[in-house]
Amino acid sequence: MGKNRFGIRSKIMIGYMFIIVCLTISFVLVNFQVTSMQKDRNYIIEHDFAVHNETNRIEKYVMDMESGQRGYLLTGILSYLEPYNLGESKWRESYSRLSQLTRDNIIQEQNLSSIKASIERWLQQSGGNSVSSMKNNVNNETYYDYNFLLGKQIIDDIRSQLDRFRSVEMGLTKQRAAHLDAQNQMLTKSLFVMLAIVLIFSIAASILISRSIVGTIKQVTRSIMNLSSSKRDRSKRIHVTINDEVRDLAEATNVLLENQEEMEWQ
């Protein structure tokens, strides 16, 4: 009897252990999911914001170069070239950082290459490679009639390309945000499923254990009550299929009934 014994204490401990294991697994899964969501969130904050910032910087540098060059050509004052020189030295740095941020996206890399080609074409067309070449165009009416008009068209094209680049990146940001929302919903559903599993098992285990205990105890109670009744029916025995402390109680009660039955027979 003791070899295959599965006591009430063991049953209760296994039930609690199962609940603890389920809670531990739930914690691990939730922690993993939260960590993944945190990485995606940081990627959106750091990467996507950096892409938008660098794109805006390139546009600002180009606009500064265009306005500085225009001011110098209209007035001949060298101080107007300060924003031009600053923009000319900085836009390539922003372009390099932006290229690194978008190197995993072929479409954005192509768009960025087109933007770079347009900027370099504008610099070459406007004679902006050196101060001396721009200085030759001061007070040159032909330059204003043709080159400024052509330069404005190129600048407008650059701004349009940058807008398209930002639009594509905004679409990617929305896709990442949607993926993050989907992960959040999946996490919520997983928590509810795990909670339901734990609740179902807990309820089922409590019903089985309580039924096995309460059913036997009721039989023992009836048998003991029969001992003091007038009918004194000692023929009934308590039958149990489980092997735990309740079985010991049932067997002890059966022995008591047999002793009482034998005494009455005598």
C-alpha positions as CSV (number, residue, x, y, z in Angstrom):
1,M,0.0,0.0,0.0
2,G,2.8,2.3,0.8
3,K,4.7,1.6,-2.4
4,N,2.2,3.3,-4.7
5,R,0.9,5.7,-2.1
6,F,-0.1,9.2,-3.3
7,G,-1.0,11.1,-0.2
8,I,-3.1,14.2,0.2
9,R,-0.1,16.3,1.0
10,S,1.6,15.2,-2.3
11,K,-1.6,16.1,-4.2
12,I,-1.8,19.5,-2.6
13,M,2.0,20.1,-3.2
14,I,1.8,19.0,-6.8
15,G,-1.2,21.3,-7.4
16,Y,0.7,24.3,-5.9
17,M,3.8,23.4,-7.8
18,F,1.9,23.3,-11.0
19,I,0.4,26.8,-10.3
20,I,3.9,28.1,-9.4
21,V,5.4,26.6,-12.6
22,C,2.6,28.2,-14.7
23,L,3.1,31.5,-13.0
24,T,6.9,31.2,-13.6
25,I,6.4,30.4,-17.3
26,S,3.9,33.3,-17.5
27,F,6.5,35.7,-16.0
28,V,9.2,34.5,-18.3
29,L,7.0,34.9,-21.4
30,V,5.8,38.3,-20.3
31,N,9.3,39.4,-19.5
32,F,10.5,38.2,-22.9
33,Q,7.6,39.9,-24.7
34,V,8.0,43.2,-22.8
35,T,11.8,43.2,-23.5
36,S,11.1,42.7,-27.2
37,M,8.5,45.4,-27.2
38,Q,10.9,47.7,-25.4
39,K,13.6,47.1,-28.1
40,D,11.1,47.9,-30.8
41,R,10.0,51.0,-29.0
42,N,13.6,52.2,-28.5
43,Y,14.2,51.4,-32.2
44,I,11.3,53.6,-33.2
45,I,12.4,56.4,-30.8
46,E,16.1,56.3,-31.6
47,H,16.2,55.2,-35.3
48,D,13.1,56.8,-36.8
49,F,13.5,60.1,-34.9
50,A,17.2,60.2,-36.0
51,V,16.2,59.6,-39.6
52,H,13.7,62.4,-39.6
53,N,16.1,64.7,-37.8
54,E,18.9,64.1,-40.3
55,T,16.6,64.5,-43.2
56,N,15.4,67.9,-41.8
57,R,19.1,68.9,-41.3
58,I,20.0,68.2,-44.9
59,E,17.0,70.3,-46.1
60,K,18.0,73.1,-43.7
61,Y,21.6,73.0,-44.9
62,V,20.6,73.1,-48.5
63,M,18.2,76.0,-47.9
64,D,21.0,77.8,-46.0
65,M,23.4,77.3,-48.8
66,E,20.8,78.5,-51.4
67,S,19.9,81.7,-49.4
68,G,23.6,82.4,-48.5
69,Q,24.7,82.1,-52.1
70,R,21.8,84.2,-53.3
71,G,22.6,86.9,-50.7
72,Y,26.2,87.0,-51.7
73,L,25.5,87.2,-55.4
74,L,23.0,90.0,-54.9
75,T,25.2,92.1,-52.5
76,G,28.7,90.9,-52.9
77,I,29.1,90.8,-49.1
78,L,31.2,87.9,-47.9
79,S,29.3,87.5,-44.6
80,Y,26.4,86.0,-46.6
81,L,28.6,83.1,-47.4
82,E,28.9,82.0,-43.7
83,P,25.7,79.9,-43.8
84,Y,26.6,78.7,-47.2
85,N,30.1,77.5,-46.1
86,L,28.5,75.9,-42.9
87,G,25.8,74.1,-44.9
88,E,28.3,72.9,-47.5
89,S,30.5,71.3,-44.8
90,K,27.6,69.8,-42.8
91,W,25.2,68.4,-45.3
92,R,27.6,65.6,-46.3
93,E,28.0,64.6,-42.6
94,S,24.2,64.4,-42.2
95,Y,24.0,62.4,-45.5
96,S,26.6,59.9,-44.2
97,R,24.7,59.4,-40.9
98,L,21.4,59.1,-42.8
99,S,22.9,56.6,-45.1
100,Q,24.1,54.5,-42.2
101,L,20.6,54.6,-40.6
102,T,18.8,53.5,-43.8
103,R,21.4,51.0,-45.2
104,D,19.0,48.1,-44.5
105,N,16.3,49.6,-46.7
106,I,17.1,49.4,-50.5
107,I,14.3,51.8,-51.5
108,Q,15.4,54.5,-49.1
109,E,19.0,54.0,-50.1
110,Q,18.0,54.7,-53.7
111,N,16.0,57.7,-52.7
112,L,18.9,59.0,-50.7
113,S,21.3,58.5,-53.6
114,S,19.0,60.6,-55.8
115,I,18.9,63.4,-53.3
116,K,22.7,63.4,-53.1
117,A,23.0,63.5,-56.9
118,S,20.5,66.4,-57.1
119,I,22.4,68.4,-54.4
120,E,25.7,67.9,-56.2
121,R,24.1,68.8,-59.5
122,W,22.8,72.0,-58.0
123,L,26.3,72.8,-56.6
124,Q,27.9,72.2,-59.9
125,Q,25.3,74.2,-61.9
126,S,25.4,77.2,-59.5
127,G,29.2,77.4,-59.5
128,G,29.1,76.9,-55.8
129,N,32.3,74.8,-55.6
130,S,34.4,77.8,-54.7
131,V,34.0,81.5,-53.7
132,S,35.9,82.7,-56.7
133,S,33.6,81.0,-59.2
134,M,30.6,82.6,-57.4
135,K,32.4,85.9,-57.3
136,N,32.6,86.0,-61.1
137,N,28.8,85.9,-61.2
138,V,28.2,89.0,-59.1
139,N,26.4,91.6,-61.1
140,N,26.1,89.1,-64.0
141,E,22.5,89.6,-65.3
142,T,22.7,86.6,-67.5
143,Y,23.4,84.4,-64.5
144,Y,20.3,85.7,-62.8
145,D,18.2,85.2,-65.8
146,Y,19.1,81.5,-66.4
147,N,21.1,80.0,-63.6
148,F,18.9,81.2,-60.7
149,L,15.8,79.9,-62.5
150,L,17.5,76.6,-63.1
151,G,18.8,76.5,-59.6
152,K,15.4,77.2,-58.1
153,Q,14.0,74.2,-60.1
154,I,16.7,72.0,-58.8
155,I,16.1,73.2,-55.2
156,D,12.4,72.6,-55.6
157,D,13.2,69.1,-56.9
158,I,15.5,68.4,-53.9
159,R,12.7,69.5,-51.5
160,S,10.2,67.2,-53.2
161,Q,12.7,64.3,-53.0
162,L,13.2,65.0,-49.3
163,D,9.4,65.1,-48.8
164,R,9.0,61.7,-50.5
165,F,11.9,60.3,-48.4
166,R,10.1,61.5,-45.2
167,S,6.8,60.1,-46.4
168,V,8.3,56.6,-47.0
169,E,10.0,56.7,-43.6
170,M,6.8,57.8,-42.0
171,G,5.0,54.8,-43.5
172,L,7.8,52.5,-42.1
173,T,7.3,54.1,-38.7
174,K,3.6,53.4,-38.8
175,Q,4.3,49.8,-39.8
176,R,6.6,49.4,-36.8
177,A,4.1,51.1,-34.5
178,A,1.3,48.7,-35.8
179,H,3.7,45.7,-35.2
180,L,4.2,47.0,-31.7
181,D,0.4,47.2,-31.1
182,A,0.0,43.7,-32.4
183,Q,2.7,42.5,-30.0
184,N,0.9,44.3,-27.2
185,Q,-2.4,42.6,-28.1
186,M,-0.7,39.2,-28.3
187,L,0.8,39.7,-24.9
188,T,-2.7,40.6,-23.4
189,K,-4.2,37.5,-25.0
190,S,-1.4,35.3,-23.8
191,L,-1.9,36.5,-20.3
192,F,-5.6,35.8,-20.4
193,V,-5.0,32.3,-21.9
194,M,-2.4,31.4,-19.2
195,L,-4.7,32.8,-16.5
196,A,-7.6,30.6,-17.8
197,I,-5.4,27.5,-17.9
198,V,-4.2,28.1,-14.3
199,L,-7.8,28.7,-13.2
200,I,-9.2,25.6,-14.9
201,F,-6.5,23.4,-13.5
202,S,-6.9,24.8,-10.0
203,I,-10.7,24.4,-10.1
204,A,-10.4,20.8,-11.5
205,A,-7.7,19.8,-9.0
206,S,-9.7,21.3,-6.1
207,I,-12.9,19.5,-7.2
208,L,-11.1,16.1,-7.6
209,I,-9.3,16.3,-4.3
210,S,-12.2,17.6,-2.4
211,R,-14.5,15.0,-3.9
212,S,-12.2,12.1,-3.0
213,I,-11.9,13.4,0.5
214,V,-15.4,14.5,1.2
215,G,-17.0,11.4,-0.4
216,T,-15.1,9.1,1.8
217,I,-15.6,11.2,4.9
218,K,-19.4,11.1,4.3
219,Q,-19.3,7.3,4.1
220,V,-17.3,7.2,7.3
221,T,-19.8,9.5,9.0
222,R,-22.8,7.4,7.9
223,S,-21.1,4.2,9.1
224,I,-20.3,5.7,12.5
225,M,-23.8,7.0,12.8
226,N,-25.1,3.5,12.0
227,L,-23.2,2.3,15.0
228,S,-25.5,4.2,17.3
229,S,-28.7,3.7,15.4
230,S,-31.3,1.1,16.3
231,K,-31.0,-0.7,13.0
232,R,-27.4,-1.4,13.6
233,D,-26.6,-2.3,10.0
234,R,-22.9,-3.4,10.0
235,S,-22.8,-5.2,6.6
236,K,-22.0,-2.1,4.6
237,R,-18.4,-1.4,3.9
238,I,-16.6,1.7,2.6
239,H,-14.9,1.2,-0.8
240,V,-12.2,3.6,-2.0
241,T,-9.9,3.5,-5.0
242,I,-7.4,6.1,-4.0
243,N,-4.3,5.4,-1.9
244,D,-3.9,8.1,0.6
245,E,-4.8,9.1,4.1
246,V,-8.5,8.9,3.3
247,R,-8.1,5.3,2.4
248,D,-6.5,4.7,5.8
249,L,-9.5,6.3,7.4
250,A,-11.9,4.1,5.4
251,E,-10.0,0.9,6.2
252,A,-9.9,1.8,9.9
253,T,-13.7,2.4,9.8
254,N,-14.2,-0.9,8.0
255,V,-12.2,-2.7,10.7
256,L,-14.3,-1.0,13.3
257,L,-17.5,-2.2,11.5
258,E,-16.1,-5.7,11.3
259,N,-15.3,-5.8,15.0
260,Q,-18.8,-4.5,15.9
261,E,-20.4,-7.0,13.5
262,E,-18.5,-9.9,15.0
263,M,-19.3,-8.7,18.6
264,E,-23.0,-8.5,17.8
265,W,-22.9,-12.0,16.1
266,Q,-21.4,-13.5,19.2
